[in-house]
Amino acid sequence: MSIRARRSTGPVVAITGAAAGAGRELTARLAESGELRKVVALDSHRGDVPGVVWRVVDVRDPILSGRLADVDVIVHMDIERSPEVPGRDRRTHNVRGAQTVVTAAGAARVRHVVLVTSASVYGALVDNPVPLREDAELRGEPGESILGDLLEIEDLAKIAPITHPGMQVTVIRPAALVGPGIDTIITRHFEAPRLLGVKGTATRWQFCHVEDLVSAIEQVVLGKVTAPVVAVGSEGWLEQDEVEEIVGKRRIELPAAITFGTAQRLHRLGITPAPAAELQYVVYPWVVDCATLRAAGWKPAYDNASALRVLLAESAGRHAVAGRRVGGKEATMATAAGATVAVIGAAAVVRRARKRRRI
């Protein structure tokens, strides 16, 4: 299919991870824009979006700079977020990929780099204000989780304009992502038979549909939003009772020490995919105020309730306990006994592991 003519005054925009997921959604949206001169799709394989220029390359390969010779803006969407990917492989992909993108953009004199991280970098803490300002301190805990990757990318965003004078860097921080193909610890929380809570804590929920993320990035690419940090999400938040009503599941509340202590032991044993720090994001608030986009006239297409319903539709038929997908008899047991099974069963697994070590 031929690439249709575009206005010559608009920028040339490149998107990494353009063949799948949120990267594909952004590529398809920008391909329809009449305000861009050209859209360059970058991925390790050719995708199916028409009307763009495909350039096959691994974002971790230094040859990337040769693919950016005519690019004005690059949006880095090739971030691995799945709990199923081993931590070392995920970090190599995410951190090295972002480093290569920024270095290649500097070498090719790309004037604007857009990095997509997450509002999770603010941290999920019991004393967080609701909502958080975009310029709030980043209190997320660096470590082996996906959050550690994102915090390293945030550090990269700070030093990039110094290392590459003249480069503009924008960081996009979406709330909990939902939509087709999104698989995270947050989405798996809603696949559990019961929702987890911590005693004495008021959980608040905010979501960001992929379509809203894509439309917000379009505003940045077109220069309609120029702030260095842009939070994206549905307006406001849902209280825990509202979430339970929509989901049709009740919560089980446990003391924080039991919740996080058990989760950390399970992760050390390799039984659960995420460290205890990630569990904070399903019990403590990390709601953001999307002030920059709102001031620019941008409005999300999804409110929090409709975004949550999309998440539920996407996860229908799946079962997870403590972030680990289960099926068959395990799913039946979990559904019957609820989150109690996860906690008591987790403790039993820990005890058995200790006994094996003594033998």
N, C-alpha and C positions, 0 to 999 in steps of 0.2 A: 504494500500500500504506500502510495506516495505521501510525503510529508507536506501538509498544506502550508500555504504561505502565511507568514506572520508579520506583524508590524516590526519595522526595522529599529524602532526606538526603544523597545523593551529589552530587558537583560536576557542573557543566555543562562539558563538554570540547569544544574546537574543534580541528580538525586542518587544517592547510594542505596543499595538494597531495593532497587526499583522493580524487581521481578516478583516480589511477594509481600504479603502483609501490609502494614501501614505505608511502606515505601511504594508499593504498587498503587495504593489508593491515592497517594499524593501525586504520583506520576500521571495517573489517569486524569486527575483533576486539572493539573497544570497543562496537560496536553490539549485541554479544551479552552484554555485561556487565550483570549485575543490580545493580551497585554505582554506576551513574552515573545522574544525573537526566535528562540529555539529551546527545546527541552532535551537534555541529554540524560539517558537512563543508564546507570552504572550497576552492574551486578556480575556475579561469577558465571551467570548463564543468561541467555537472552530470554526476556519475558514476552508477554502477549499484548502489551499496551501498544496500540497503533499511534501514528502521528508523532513519534519521538525518534531521536537518534540513539540507537543501542550501541554501547561500547562495553564489551565483555572484559572484566578485570576484577581481580580480588582486591578488596579495599586495603588489605594489609601489604600489598605488593608495591614497592617504591615506583614501579613503572606507571602507577596511577597518575603521576604528574604529567606524563605525556598525553593522557586522555583529557586533560583539563585546559589545553592551550587556548581555547576560545571561550572559556566559561567565566561568567561574571559572579555568579552566586552558586555555592554548593550546599546542599542540605544533606546532612549525614543521618540516614534513617536505618543503616545496617547495624542495629543493636540486637544482640541475642538476649532475650528475657525469659526463655522457657526454663522451668525448674528441672526439666529432664536432661539438660546439657550439663556434663561434668563441670565443676567450678573452674578448674584450671583451663579447660578448653574455652569456656565462656569468657573468662577474663582475657585470655590471649586474643580472642576475636574482638572483644569490645574495646579494650584499652589500646592494643596495638593498632586496631583499625582506626580509631579516632586520631591517634598520633600520626598515622600515615596520611590520613585525610588532611589534617591541618598542615603537615609538612609539605605534602604535594600541592596543596592550595597555595602555600607561600611561594613555592618554587615556580608555580605557573602564574603567579600574580593574580590569583582570584581575589577579588576585593571584599567579598562578604562570605563568611562561613556560618552556617546555622547548625548548631548541635542540639539534639533532642535528648534530654535526660529524664527527669521525673520530679514531681513535687515531693517525692519521698526524701530527697536530699535535705529538706528542712528538718527531718526527723519526725517520728511519731512519739510524742511524749505526753505524759499525763497533764503537764502544766502548759501545753501549747495554747496560745490564744486562738480563738475561733472567730473569724478566719485569720490565717497568717498573711502578713504583708509580703509582697514580692521581694522586698529588700531585707526580709528577716534573716537572721543568722542561720547558717546551715549547721544543724545539730545532729544530722544523721551520723550513725556510727560506722566508720570505715572498717572493713573486714573482708571476709571471704565471700560475702553474698553479692548479689547483683548491685546492691546499694554501694558496695565498695568500688565496683567498676564505675558507677555513675559519678561518685565523688571524685575519682581520678580524672574523669572527663571534665568535670567542673573546674578542677585545678588547671587542666590543660587550657580551658577557655579563658582563664584569667591571664595566663602568661603568653598566649598566642599573639595578642596585639603588640606585646613587647618584643617577642622573638621575631615577629614579622610586621615591622612598622607599616602602617597604612591599611592593615587588615582589620575589617570590622567583624566582630564575633557576636552572634546572638545565641543565647541559651533559651530553649523552650522547655518548660517544666509542666507536663500534663499531670493532672490528678490520676487516680486509679483508672487505667485504660480498660475499656470494654469494646467489644465488636468482633467481627469475624476473624477467627484465627488467633485471638488474644488468649494466651495461656500463661498465667502468672500465679504466684502464691495467693494473691488477692482473689482472683477468679476462682481458684480451687477452694478457697474458704467457703464459698457458697455451694460447693459440691458436697460438703460434709453433711451428715445426717442432722447435726445440731450446730448452731452458731456459737462460737466461743466468746466469752466475756470475762473480764477481770472484775472482781468484787470492788465496789466503790468507785468505778470508773464509768463516765458517760461517753459512750462511743458515738462519734459522728461520722457520717459517710458522705464522700463526694466522689463522683465519677467523671470520666472524660471519654466520650465516644470517639472512636477513630475518625469519624467524619468531621467532628468538631476540631480535633487536632489538626487535621489536614486543612480545613478552612482557615484556621488560625495561622498556620505556617504560610499559607498563600498570602495573607495580609503582610507578613514579614518579608517575604520574597519580593512582593510588589512595592515595598518601601512605604506602605501605609502605616506600619508600626515599626518604630526605629529604636525602641528601648533595648538595652543590652540583655535584660532578663524579662521573659514573658511567661506568666503562668496561664494555664489553659484548663478549663473544666466547666462543668455545669454550675449555674449560679446557686449559691447557698449550700445546704447540706440536708441530709436526712438523719433524724434521730434513730436510735436503735429500735425503738418500738415501731416506727414507720417501716424500717427495713424488714422486721420480722413479719409484719402484716403483708407486705408485698411478696416476700419469699415463701411464706407459709411454714416457717420453721421457728421453733423457740430457741432461746439461748440457754446455755449452761454457764453459770458463773463460778469461777474458782479463784482462790487466792493467787496473787501474782507470783509468789515464790514457787508454788506447785506448777503453775502454768509454764513459766519460763524455765524453771529448773528441769522439768521433765522433757521439755522440747529440746533443750541443749544436750541432755544426755542421749536422747534419741538421734540427734544429728551427729554427735561424736561417733555413735555406733554405725552410722551410715544407713539408718532406718528411714529417716525423713530427709527430704531434699534441701531444706533450708535451715539455717541457724536460727537460734531463738530470737535474735534481734529482728528478724523479719516478721515474727509473730506480733511484734508491737504494732505493726501497721493494720492489724485487724481488730485491735482492742483500744488503741489510743488515737486521738484525733490528729489529722494532718491536712485539714481543709485550707485551701488557698483562696485569696481574693484576686480575681482576674481583672484588676483595676486597669492595667495598660490596655488590654483589648476592649474593655468596656468603654474607656475614654475615646477609643478610636471608632466606636459605633458598632463593634462586632458583638454578635449575640449567638450563643450556642443553639444548635437545632434541637438538642436533647436536654431535658431537665434530668435531675438525678433519678427520679422514679422511672422514667422511660429508659434511661441508660441501664438501670439495674434490671429492668425487664428484658432488655437485649442480652445482658449477661446470662440471665436465667435460661433464655431460649437457646443460647449457644452451648450451655453446659448441660442441657437436658439429657438424662440417661447416663451421666457420668457420676462416679462416686469417688470421693477422696476423704482420707482420714489423715489429719496432721500434715496436709500438703501432698501426701502420697496417693496416687491413683490406685484404687482397688477394684476388684470385680468378683463375680461369682459368689462363693460362700462368704468371702470377706465383706462384700457389699451388702449381702443379706443380713449378716450379723450387725454391721454398722447401722443399717437402716432401722433394725429392730431395737437396738439398745442405745443408739444415739452416741453423743460425744463421750458419755461415760466409758464406753468401750474403748475409745481412743486413749483416754487417760489411764484407766486401769490396765488395759492391754499394754500400753507403753511401759508402765511400771513393771509389768510381768516380763516383758522383753528385756528390760534393763537387768532385772534380777537373774534371768537365765544366762545373759551374757556374762555377768559377774561370776556365776557358778562355773561356767565353762573356762574362764580365765584361771580359776583356782585349781582346776584339774590338771 
